Amino acid sequence: MLSMLLKFFGTIAVTLIIYSVQKYLSTRKVWQLGAVVPLFSIAVMIILYFVMQVSQTTNYIFVGAFLLALEFLIWIDGRHQYRKDELRKMKAKDIN
């Protein structure tokens, strides 16, 4: 019971860390930083598939594709937020 609880909270903690890092990197001036987490995820999925020979290929591919889609959506949202903040800063300078 305790190991299942620790595994659950560990999964939640890792998910929040990945989300936070992706959100932070995608809102920086250098837009390529947002690609770090998706590229790392792709590398981990390749390692899991070929080296560790993860079974249940269909389930694995579906979950991996879903996670990559979420990471790319976070990247796109972060870029949009960065541009919006830059536009707001430019408008504030024009008013003064």
Buried (B, 14 or more C-beta within 10 A) or exposed (E): EEEEEEEEEEEEEEEEEBBEBBBEBBBEEEBEBBBBBBEBBBEEBEEEBEEEEBEEEEEBEEEBEEBBEBBBEBBEBBBEEBEEEEEEEEEEEEEE
